[in-house]
Amino acid sequence: MGKYVIKRVLLMFFTLFIIMTVCFMLIRILPRELPTDKVQASAIASRWEALGYNKPLLVQFGIYIKNIFLHWDFGTSWKIAFRQPAWDVLTGRLLPTILVNLYSLILSIPVGIGLGVFAAIKKNKWQDSLISTMIMVFVSVPSYVYAFLVQFIFYFKLGWLPPLVYSLADGGGSWLTWKMFVSMILPVLALSFGEIAGLCRFTRAELTETLTSDYMLLARTKGLTRAQATTRHALRNAMVPILPMIISSFIGILGGSMIIERIFSIPGVGQLYIQSINLLDYDVFMMDCVFYTFVSLLAGIAVDISYGFIDPRIRMGEK
């Protein structure tokens, strides 16, 4: 298991390096424009000269990698936050992204698993048919449609919730206030529907297969009730493939949702990605590319490794 973990981590960093190289080359060949303000143009030009922007691409990439390892410098933002490090611009947007997606997972996980367990117990009955139909609907509809629906229902029709997430000034000066939480309810709901449907479908499929296994019949013959056998044996075995899915979702919250953040004006990582493209802030865009790639690779390796820790019978990498 240890050898497998080391191998996957090394492979992850190698893949990250390849993707970084490709993204860097594509971004650096794009045209760059200096602002009309002479002071800003002079500052930007001197910074570009220091980073070797006038040198060959391989030399520029070497300088970029050296700055990352020696100074943790991923470049500078010239459009979104003038002269601020790209890393600081990114980390400043992480908290709202993490909070919205974390609230969504806290809602989605118990509801999705609970509905999946209920549907598996009521297999082939009207409750199972109703839940399965709802799953197909919720899985098929993209999250931005839910965003417009919850805005229409809870803001335009009922007037219960604000249509957009408050800014720090309007939300009490912190992302952790009750007023700010209330303003996040609509994007949380928009993100939760698809996650609930996915967890419900996966839980139902795994638990339905587990409930029909031989050891469940043995558990019932030993005197356990159906509820006891389901919770003690069936659900524990069904959670082996479900827990890695949850782990992947928790890691994936760092990436956020570009569309949802745009619709609800959430100043998070997803909206930063769109802003860096629209404003041609290339260093921030490169920082976002590296960040999204790392999060995706980390989620994949965490899922693979988690199988061996969740169930000791599974040993990834053994022949």
ZAMARGU-4260 file (C-alpha; in steps of 0.2 Angstrom, whole numbers, plus 5000, padded with zeros to 4 digits):
<rodrens>
0) 5000/5000/5000 | 5014/5012/5004 | 5023/5009/4988 | 5006/5012/4979 | 5003/5028/4988
5) 5021/5034/4984 | 5019/5029/4965 | 5002/5038/4964 | 5009/5054/4972 | 5024/5055/4960
10) 5013/5051/4945 | 5001/5065/4951 | 5015/5078/4952 | 5022/5072/4935 | 5005/5074/4927
15) 5003/5091/4935 | 5020/5097/4928 | 5015/5091/4910 | 4998/5101/4911 | 5007/5116/4919
20) 5019/5116/4904 | 5006/5115/4891 | 4995/5128/4899 | 5011/5140/4901 | 5016/5138/4883
25) 4998/5142/4877 | 4996/5157/4889 | 5012/5165/4885 | 5010/5165/4866 | 4994/5175/4868
30) 4996/5194/4864 | 4999/5206/4879 | 4993/5224/4880 | 5000/5238/4891 | 4987/5249/4899
35) 4985/5267/4893 | 4991/5274/4910 | 5010/5277/4908 | 5014/5274/4927 | 5005/5257/4926
40) 5012/5253/4909 | 5030/5256/4915 | 5028/5245/4931 | 5021/5231/4921 | 5034/5232/4907
45) 5048/5232/4920 | 5040/5217/4929 | 5038/5208/4912 | 5057/5211/4909 | 5061/5204/4925
50) 5051/5188/4922 | 5060/5186/4905 | 5044/5189/4894 | 5055/5194/4880 | 5065/5178/4880
55) 5061/5161/4873 | 5047/5152/4880 | 5058/5138/4888 | 5068/5151/4897 | 5052/5160/4903
60) 5046/5143/4909 | 5062/5140/4918 | 5060/5157/4927 | 5042/5153/4931 | 5046/5136/4939
65) 5061/5143/4948 | 5051/5157/4956 | 5038/5145/4962 | 5050/5134/4971 | 5061/5147/4978
70) 5049/5161/4981 | 5032/5153/4980 | 5028/5166/4966 | 5015/5162/4953 | 5015/5178/4945
75) 5007/5195/4947 | 4989/5201/4944 | 4988/5217/4933 | 4970/5218/4930 | 4959/5210/4944
80) 4970/5216/4958 | 4984/5228/4952 | 5002/5222/4957 | 4995/5209/4969 | 5003/5191/4969
85) 4992/5179/4959 | 4993/5167/4974 | 4986/5180/4986 | 4972/5184/4974 | 4967/5166/4973
90) 4968/5162/4991 | 4958/5178/4995 | 4943/5170/4985 | 4944/5152/4993 | 4933/5155/5008
95) 4917/5160/5000 | 4919/5145/4988 | 4923/5133/5002 | 4908/5139/5013 | 4895/5138/4999
100) 4900/5121/4993 | 4903/5114/5011 | 4885/5120/5016 | 4879/5111/5000 | 4888/5094/5005
105) 4882/5095/5023 | 4864/5096/5016 | 4867/5084/5002 | 4876/5069/5011 | 4863/5064/5024
110) 4848/5068/5013 | 4855/5059/4998 | 4861/5043/5008 | 4844/5043/5018 | 4834/5043/5002
115) 4845/5030/4994 | 4843/5018/5009 | 4824/5021/5010 | 4822/5018/4991 | 4833/5002/4993
120) 4822/4995/5007 | 4806/4999/4997 | 4813/4991/4981 | 4800/4989/4967 | 4786/4999/4978
125) 4778/5015/4974 | 4790/5024/4985 | 4805/5017/4976 | 4797/5022/4959 | 4794/5040/4965
130) 4812/5042/4971 | 4819/5034/4955 | 4809/5046/4944 | 4815/5061/4954 | 4833/5055/4953
135) 4832/5054/4934 | 4825/5072/4934 | 4837/5080/4946 | 4852/5071/4938 | 4847/5077/4920
140) 4844/5095/4924 | 4860/5106/4925 | 4863/5116/4941 | 4861/5133/4933 | 4843/5129/4929
145) 4840/5125/4948 | 4849/5142/4951 | 4836/5151/4941 | 4821/5141/4948 | 4826/5144/4967
150) 4828/5163/4963 | 4811/5163/4955 | 4802/5154/4969 | 4811/5160/4984 | 4814/5178/4979
155) 4803/5184/4965 | 4787/5174/4971 | 4789/5172/4990 | 4802/5185/4994 | 4810/5175/5008
160) 4828/5175/5002 | 4840/5188/4993 | 4843/5184/4975 | 4862/5186/4976 | 4875/5183/4990
165) 4879/5198/5000 | 4895/5207/4999 | 4906/5208/5015 | 4900/5226/5018 | 4881/5220/5017
170) 4884/5204/5026 | 4891/5211/5042 | 4909/5211/5038 | 4912/5193/5038 | 4908/5177/5028
175) 4903/5168/5044 | 4888/5179/5050 | 4870/5173/5050 | 4865/5186/5037 | 4879/5180/5025
180) 4873/5162/5028 | 4855/5167/5024 | 4861/5175/5008 | 4870/5158/5003 | 4855/5147/5005
185) 4849/5149/4987 | 4866/5144/4979 | 4868/5130/4992 | 4851/5123/4986 | 4855/5125/4968
190) 4871/5115/4971 | 4863/5102/4982 | 4850/5095/4970 | 4862/5086/4959 | 4873/5080/4973
195) 4858/5073/4982 | 4852/5064/4966 | 4869/5057/4963 | 4872/5050/4981 | 4854/5043/4981
200) 4856/5034/4965 | 4873/5027/4970 | 4867/5022/4988 | 4851/5013/4981 | 4861/5003/4968
205) 4874/4998/4981 | 4862/4994/4995 | 4850/4985/4984 | 4864/4973/4979 | 4870/4971/4997
210) 4852/4967/5004 | 4851/4952/4992 | 4867/4944/4997 | 4869/4928/5007 | 4876/4935/5023
215) 4861/4946/5025 | 4850/4930/5025 | 4862/4923/5038 | 4860/4939/5048 | 4841/4938/5048
220) 4841/4919/5053 | 4852/4923/5068 | 4838/4934/5075 | 4842/4952/5069 | 4828/4963/5063
225) 4828/4970/5046 | 4833/4987/5052 | 4847/4980/5062 | 4854/4969/5048 | 4853/4984/5036
230) 4862/4996/5047 | 4875/4984/5055 | 4879/4974/5039 | 4872/4980/5023 | 4875/4998/5025
235) 4893/4996/5031 | 4897/4986/5016 | 4888/4997/5004 | 4898/5012/5011 | 4914/5005/5004
240) 4911/5013/4986 | 4901/5027/4993 | 4913/5035/5005 | 4927/5038/4992 | 4913/5047/4982
245) 4910/5058/4997 | 4929/5061/5000 | 4931/5066/4981 | 4916/5079/4984 | 4924/5086/4999
250) 4941/5089/4990 | 4931/5095/4975 | 4923/5110/4985 | 4940/5119/4983 | 4936/5121/4964
255) 4919/5128/4967 | 4906/5131/4953 | 4910/5144/4940 | 4892/5145/4934 | 4884/5146/4951
260) 4896/5158/4957 | 4893/5169/4942 | 4874/5168/4944 | 4874/5172/4962 | 4888/5185/4962
265) 4899/5174/4974 | 4917/5181/4974 | 4925/5164/4974 | 4937/5154/4964 | 4925/5150/4950
270) 4921/5168/4946 | 4939/5173/4947 | 4943/5160/4933 | 4930/5169/4922 | 4936/5186/4927
275) 4954/5181/4923 | 4949/5176/4905 | 4938/5191/4902 | 4951/5203/4908 | 4966/5194/4900
280) 4974/5193/4917 | 4986/5179/4911 | 4996/5176/4927 | 4980/5174/4937 | 4973/5163/4924
285) 4988/5152/4925 | 4987/5151/4944 | 4969/5145/4942 | 4973/5132/4929 | 4987/5125/4941
290) 4975/5126/4955 | 4960/5117/4946 | 4972/5104/4939 | 4979/5100/4957 | 4962/5099/4965
295) 4956/5087/4951 | 4972/5076/4953 | 4971/5076/4972 | 4953/5071/4972 | 4957/5056/4960
300) 4972/5050/4971 | 4962/5052/4987 | 4948/5041/4980 | 4960/5027/4975 | 4969/5027/4991
305) 4954/5028/5002 | 4948/5011/4996 | 4962/5003/5005 | 4959/5012/5021 | 4940/5010/5021
310) 4941/4991/5018 | 4957/4982/5024 | 4953/4968/5012 | 4956/4980/4998 | 4975/4983/4995
315) 4978/4994/4980 | 4993/4991/4970 | 4995/4973/4976 | 4997/4959/4963
</rodrens>
